[in-house]
């Protein structure tokens, strides 16, 4: 079961204490990256007050096929997460302006990295083009 699915809102900032988290693009066709121990996620969505565009999956919650997509061996380790509720995170950032600018710049940088990986994958494999005919068919039905 994913920690956060694409389209869900973040109610807290997640801090990864043990193991890794896979970040999957919204259709779960490929793994964008593996977040290592010491990483955090949810900051961008909290800053921008938006829902997640990615699915975050603990290594123990993935099928063997998902592990193959992420090019990572199956591991039998538990993922340990801590979280800071969104409201408390915002209070801390207001109290510590240097932390605010640090988290904000890191969130933007990570977001741009994820987007670039998606663009490269989509351009290389034509993922978006595969779905164009479906999207157009749905739009045509709604317009008529």
Backbone as CSV, one residue per row, in Angstrom:
resi,resn,N_x,N_y,N_z,CA_x,CA_y,CA_z,C_x,C_y,C_z
1,UNK,0.850,-1.178,0.000,0.000,0.000,0.000,0.896,1.242,0.000
2,UNK,0.651,2.149,-0.908,1.481,3.361,-0.962,1.320,4.225,0.286
3,UNK,2.354,4.979,0.567,2.302,5.945,1.665,1.421,7.109,1.235
4,UNK,1.661,7.592,0.032,0.861,8.660,-0.581,0.666,8.279,-2.053
5,UNK,-0.566,8.352,-2.510,-0.876,8.110,-3.921,-0.889,9.436,-4.667
6,UNK,-0.579,9.391,-5.942,-0.719,10.582,-6.772,-2.168,11.055,-6.681
7,UNK,-2.353,12.354,-6.473,-3.690,12.919,-6.345,-4.131,13.123,-4.902
8,UNK,-3.405,12.569,-3.948,-3.735,12.765,-2.530,-2.997,13.977,-1.983
9,UNK,-3.562,14.568,-0.963,-2.928,15.702,-0.307,-2.003,15.234,0.807
10,UNK,-1.016,16.045,1.114,-0.094,15.760,2.218,-0.598,16.480,3.464
11,UNK,-0.806,15.738,4.535,-1.193,16.370,5.793,0.000,16.508,6.727
12,UNK,1.165,16.049,6.247,2.383,16.168,7.057,3.619,16.069,6.168
13,UNK,4.736,16.479,6.732,6.045,16.297,6.109,6.560,14.952,6.596
14,UNK,7.008,14.101,5.682,7.530,12.790,6.050,9.056,12.823,6.090
15,UNK,9.607,12.233,7.125,11.055,12.103,7.292,11.387,10.620,7.272
16,UNK,12.254,10.230,6.363,12.608,8.818,6.196,13.787,8.470,7.095
17,UNK,13.529,7.647,8.085,14.557,7.270,9.055,15.294,6.003,8.630
18,UNK,14.579,5.021,8.116,15.200,3.745,7.787,14.681,3.215,6.458
19,UNK,15.598,2.707,5.657,15.363,2.093,4.358,15.129,3.148,3.287
20,UNK,14.368,2.805,2.246,14.184,3.717,1.112,12.724,3.768,0.690
21,UNK,12.401,4.840,-0.003,11.061,5.044,-0.558,11.210,5.203,-2.064
22,UNK,10.346,4.537,-2.797,10.332,4.700,-4.239,9.338,5.783,-4.608
23,UNK,9.755,6.661,-5.505,8.868,7.708,-6.011,8.489,7.291,-7.422
24,UNK,7.203,6.999,-7.600,6.690,6.521,-8.886,5.923,7.655,-9.570
25,UNK,6.036,7.744,-10.899,5.250,8.750,-11.605,3.783,8.360,-11.487
26,UNK,2.887,9.276,-11.801,1.465,9.122,-11.480,0.823,7.861,-12.054
27,UNK,1.257,7.401,-13.220,0.671,6.195,-13.816,1.360,4.929,-13.329
28,UNK,2.391,5.103,-12.516,3.181,3.996,-11.956,3.840,3.152,-13.044
29,UNK,4.190,3.803,-14.159,4.874,3.100,-15.236,6.366,2.986,-14.977
30,UNK,6.907,3.919,-14.211,8.326,3.858,-13.908,8.632,4.569,-12.601
31,UNK,9.783,4.236,-12.067,10.262,4.803,-10.808,11.133,6.016,-11.118
32,UNK,10.773,7.163,-10.538,11.567,8.373,-10.744,12.879,8.298,-9.987
33,UNK,12.794,7.861,-8.742,13.988,7.813,-7.910,13.723,6.980,-6.663
34,UNK,14.794,6.658,-5.982,14.721,6.024,-4.663,15.186,7.057,-3.651
35,UNK,14.344,7.374,-2.681,14.747,8.311,-1.633,15.518,7.532,-0.573
36,UNK,16.740,7.952,-0.246,17.540,7.230,0.739,17.193,7.647,2.172
37,UNK,17.733,6.903,3.123,17.570,7.260,4.531,18.019,8.701,4.732
38,UNK,17.289,9.416,5.577,17.599,10.815,5.839,16.867,11.777,4.927
39,UNK,16.128,11.245,3.958,15.366,12.102,3.035,14.050,12.515,3.664
40,UNK,13.419,13.474,3.039,12.083,13.890,3.443,11.275,14.160,2.184
41,UNK,9.958,14.121,2.340,9.084,14.425,1.204,7.767,14.983,1.712
42,UNK,7.094,15.701,0.816,5.843,16.374,1.149,6.012,17.869,1.313
43,UNK,7.258,18.324,1.351,7.512,19.754,1.561,6.990,20.606,0.404
44,UNK,7.247,20.171,-0.831,6.797,20.956,-1.989,5.280,21.095,-1.974
45,UNK,4.597,20.002,-1.740,3.140,20.015,-1.738,2.589,20.896,-0.613
46,UNK,3.275,20.893,0.529,2.849,21.751,1.634,3.088,23.217,1.282
47,UNK,4.269,23.532,0.742,4.561,24.919,0.347,3.551,25.430,-0.671
48,UNK,3.247,24.617,-1.662,2.392,25.046,-2.768,0.917,24.748,-2.532
49,UNK,0.618,24.105,-1.416,-0.750,23.742,-1.057,-1.421,22.975,-2.202
50,UNK,-0.757,21.909,-2.623,-1.266,21.120,-3.730,-1.214,19.633,-3.406
51,UNK,-1.877,18.862,-4.221,-1.883,17.410,-4.054,-0.647,16.814,-4.730
52,UNK,-0.301,15.631,-4.304,0.885,14.970,-4.843,0.677,14.574,-6.300
53,UNK,1.707,14.761,-7.091,1.679,14.289,-8.471,2.417,12.961,-8.605
54,UNK,2.911,12.455,-7.494,3.682,11.215,-7.501,3.154,10.269,-6.432
55,UNK,3.454,8.988,-6.611,3.101,7.981,-5.624,4.378,7.582,-4.889
56,UNK,4.310,7.593,-3.563,5.443,7.249,-2.707,5.168,5.879,-2.099
57,UNK,6.067,4.918,-2.363,5.841,3.536,-1.967,7.006,3.027,-1.123
58,UNK,6.676,2.403,0.001,7.701,1.766,0.833,8.201,0.518,0.126
59,UNK,9.463,0.192,0.292,10.035,-0.970,-0.393,9.310,-2.256,-0.041
60,UNK,8.841,-2.396,1.172,8.178,-3.636,1.586,6.775,-3.757,1.009
61,UNK,6.235,-2.673,0.436,4.879,-2.689,-0.113,4.848,-2.890,-1.618
62,UNK,5.967,-3.196,-2.213,6.015,-3.311,-3.666,6.028,-4.766,-4.099
63,UNK,5.379,-5.030,-5.221,5.403,-6.371,-5.800,6.760,-6.604,-6.461
64,UNK,7.024,-7.843,-6.820,8.278,-8.142,-7.525,8.356,-7.399,-8.854
65,UNK,7.209,-7.238,-9.520,7.191,-6.507,-10.791,7.568,-5.043,-10.567
66,UNK,7.047,-4.441,-9.486,7.386,-3.059,-9.180,8.873,-2.917,-8.899
67,UNK,9.452,-3.900,-8.200,10.885,-3.845,-7.928,11.673,-3.894,-9.230
68,UNK,11.191,-4.685,-10.182,11.878,-4.761,-11.470,11.808,-3.417,-12.192
69,UNK,10.649,-2.747,-12.124,10.496,-1.433,-12.753,11.471,-0.442,-12.134
70,UNK,11.701,-0.557,-10.828,12.599,0.371,-10.137,14.049,-0.075,-10.196
71,UNK,14.318,-1.200,-10.833,15.687,-1.706,-10.970,16.385,-1.804,-9.615
72,UNK,15.693,-2.384,-8.670,16.230,-2.513,-7.320,15.885,-3.902,-6.814
73,UNK,16.826,-4.610,-6.165,16.519,-5.951,-5.676,15.465,-5.918,-4.571
74,UNK,14.719,-6.993,-4.474,13.720,-7.110,-3.415,14.443,-7.193,-2.080
75,UNK,13.999,-6.366,-1.154,14.598,-6.350,0.174,13.519,-6.610,1.201
76,UNK,13.895,-7.243,2.264,12.954,-7.508,3.332,13.306,-6.633,4.522
77,UNK,13.170,-5.341,4.352,13.454,-4.386,5.417,12.217,-3.561,5.667
78,UNK,12.048,-3.154,6.872,10.934,-2.273,7.227,11.336,-0.821,6.985
79,UNK,10.395,-0.057,6.492,10.609,1.368,6.314,10.129,2.055,7.580
80,UNK,10.962,2.953,8.113,10.573,3.721,9.292,10.490,5.191,8.911
81,UNK,9.331,5.776,9.181,9.079,7.180,8.872,8.684,7.924,10.135
82,UNK,9.076,9.180,10.191,8.559,10.111,11.188,7.792,11.162,10.406
83,UNK,6.893,11.857,11.068,6.222,12.922,10.350,6.017,14.135,11.246
84,UNK,5.930,15.271,10.586,5.633,16.536,11.249,4.327,17.037,10.632
85,UNK,3.273,17.193,11.433,2.015,17.692,10.865,2.228,19.006,10.106
86,UNK,1.466,19.158,9.049,1.596,20.315,8.157,1.557,21.645,8.912
87,UNK,0.624,21.789,9.828,0.497,23.056,10.562,1.728,23.330,11.431
88,UNK,2.251,22.299,12.079,3.442,22.476,12.918,4.670,22.776,12.058
89,UNK,4.747,22.140,10.892,5.844,22.402,9.964,5.832,23.872,9.537
90,UNK,4.651,24.387,9.219,4.536,25.794,8.813,4.917,26.737,9.956
91,UNK,4.535,26.401,11.183,4.903,27.220,12.349,6.421,27.253,12.509
92,UNK,7.059,26.081,12.391,8.524,26.017,12.501,9.204,26.866,11.422
93,UNK,8.687,26.802,10.208,9.279,27.577,9.111,9.122,29.076,9.346
94,UNK,8.014,29.480,9.933,7.826,30.902,10.248,8.761,31.360,11.357
95,UNK,9.040,30.480,12.304,9.934,30.826,13.410,11.397,30.867,12.978
96,UNK,11.748,30.087,11.953,13.134,29.989,11.502,13.223,30.293,10.013
97,UNK,13.381,31.571,9.659,13.397,31.966,8.241,14.488,31.274,7.415
98,UNK,15.647,31.007,8.015,16.704,30.317,7.261,16.269,28.904,6.879
99,UNK,15.576,28.244,7.791,15.062,26.907,7.488,14.002,26.992,6.392
100,UNK,13.192,28.033,6.445,12.160,28.225,5.430,12.793,28.326,4.044
101,UNK,13.807,29.171,3.894,14.433,29.326,2.575,15.156,28.047,2.149
102,UNK,15.758,27.326,3.104,16.431,26.062,2.792,15.430,25.031,2.279
103,UNK,14.358,24.796,3.037,13.370,23.798,2.634,12.699,24.188,1.319
104,UNK,12.417,25.478,1.147,11.764,25.913,-0.078,12.666,25.681,-1.294
105,UNK,13.926,26.066,-1.192,14.828,25.881,-2.342,15.054,24.402,-2.646
106,UNK,15.173,23.574,-1.617,15.331,22.128,-1.838,14.083,21.522,-2.468
107,UNK,12.912,21.987,-2.029,11.659,21.468,-2.583,11.556,21.801,-4.077
108,UNK,11.882,23.022,-4.444,11.833,23.431,-5.849,12.851,22.643,-6.673
109,UNK,14.046,22.479,-6.148,15.094,21.745,-6.854,14.672,20.284,-7.088
110,UNK,14.127,19.634,-6.054,13.704,18.241,-6.189,12.549,18.135,-7.183
111,UNK,11.620,19.066,-7.120,10.480,19.062,-8.034,10.952,19.179,-9.484
112,UNK,11.883,20.077,-9.737,12.429,20.229,-11.090,13.150,18.971,-11.546
113,UNK,13.869,18.337,-10.653,14.568,17.089,-10.988,13.564,16.012,-11.375
114,UNK,12.511,15.841,-10.584,11.489,14.840,-10.898,10.844,15.133,-12.245
115,UNK,10.535,16.377,-12.492,9.909,16.746,-13.767,10.837,16.445,-14.948
116,UNK,12.124,16.751,-14.795,13.084,16.475,-15.875,13.192,14.984,-16.145
117,UNK,13.196,14.170,-15.098,13.246,12.714,-15.279,12.003,12.249,-16.038
118,UNK,10.843,12.769,-15.661,9.605,12.411,-16.363,9.663,12.794,-17.837
119,UNK,10.140,13.998,-18.127,10.231,14.443,-19.516,11.161,13.561,-20.334
120,UNK,12.295,13.222,-19.757,13.249,12.350,-20.459,12.608,11.005,-20.755
121,UNK,11.965,10.412,-19.746,11.314,9.111,-19.931,10.213,9.197,-20.987
122,UNK,9.357,10.217,-20.866,8.253,10.357,-21.810,8.747,10.571,-23.239
123,UNK,9.795,11.363,-23.394,10.353,11.588,-24.732,11.003,10.332,-25.282
124,UNK,11.703,9.602,-24.432,12.398,8.400,-24.883,11.424,7.293,-25.269
125,UNK,10.377,7.105,-24.469,9.471,5.984,-24.688,8.116,6.386,-25.263
126,UNK,7.906,7.674,-25.480,6.648,8.128,-26.065,5.442,7.822,-25.206
127,UNK,5.603,7.861,-23.896,4.523,7.484,-22.994,3.305,8.357,-23.192
128,UNK,3.476,9.658,-23.248,2.331,10.550,-23.394,1.606,10.316,-24.714
129,UNK,2.345,10.022,-25.767,1.740,9.818,-27.079,0.830,8.596,-27.076
130,UNK,1.146,7.593,-26.285,0.310,6.399,-26.220,-1.090,6.716,-25.721
131,UNK,-1.209,7.728,-24.876,-2.489,8.037,-24.263,-3.241,9.162,-24.976
132,UNK,-2.622,9.778,-25.994,-3.260,10.891,-26.695,-4.579,10.475,-27.346
133,UNK,-4.612,9.315,-27.982,-5.832,8.892,-28.667,-6.961,8.631,-27.670
134,UNK,-6.644,8.151,-26.487,-7.665,7.921,-25.461,-8.199,9.252,-24.957
135,UNK,-7.292,10.165,-24.637,-7.706,11.480,-24.148,-8.565,12.192,-25.193
136,UNK,-8.151,12.153,-26.452,-8.908,12.818,-27.513,-10.288,12.195,-27.688
137,UNK,-10.379,10.876,-27.592,-11.679,10.204,-27.719,-12.622,10.621,-26.600
138,UNK,-12.099,10.731,-25.388,-12.920,11.158,-24.252,-13.369,12.593,-24.444
139,UNK,-12.468,13.466,-24.875,-12.823,14.872,-25.100,-13.868,14.999,-26.200
140,UNK,-13.740,14.201,-27.276,-14.703,14.242,-28.377,-16.097,13.858,-27.897
141,UNK,-16.185,12.846,-27.020,-17.485,12.420,-26.505,-18.107,13.482,-25.622
142,UNK,-17.268,14.173,-24.827,-17.794,15.200,-23.934,-18.273,16.419,-24.713
143,UNK,-17.637,16.700,-25.849,-18.000,17.872,-26.636,-19.256,17.665,-27.467
144,UNK,-19.586,16.405,-27.778,-20.762,16.153,-28.621,-21.977,15.826,-27.821
